[in-house]
Amino acid sequence: MTSCELSQTGDEREREVREVIQEVIEENSSCTADEDCELAPTSNSCFGSCLSAISTEGVAVLRDAIDDLDKGICAGPQEDGCPYFSPDCPDGVPVCIDNQCTHLELK
């Protein structure tokens, strides 16, 4: 049994990290025009992930939250034997739809 299995499970860790990141994005996605939005990286030390649409002002808040996760719950899971995954991500652009920044996928 690896120390990854002895500590918080990967699924629990991933769920908690995703919840924190999603909450920051939801709280920082207001916009009035496409220019108010950008695609920001949400990958962290626990797992890789795709870009997410967020307000330009919210990017720093998101970076700070990810930094806190990397220093906390995500500190060292790979050293503990936990795998690191990165998904294939679609290309897209940030747009403002119904006053919310949205990642519009390009086909």
HUBEL-V120141 format. One line per field, one symbol per residue. ss: DSSP state (~ for helix, > for strand, _ for the rest). phi: phi as a letter, one per 30 degrees, with the letter a starting at -180 (. if undefined). burial: + if it has 16 or more other C-alpha atoms within 10 Angstrom, else -. A space follows every 10 residues. Layout:
# HUBEL-V120141
ss=???
phi=???
burial=???
This chain:
# HUBEL-V120141
ss=__~~~~___~ ~~~~~~~~~~ ~~~~~~~__> ___~~~>>>> __________ _>>>>__~~~ ~~~~~~~~~~ ~_________ __________ _>>>>>>__> >>>>>__
phi=.dddddcede dddddddddd dddddddbbd abaeddcbcc dbdbddadad dbdadedded ddedddeddd dcecdidddd jddccbddcd dabdbcbhib dbdcdcc
burial=---+-----+ --+---+--- +--++--+++ +--+-+++++ +++++++-++ ++++++-++- -++-++--++ --++--+--- -+-------- -+++++---+ ++++---
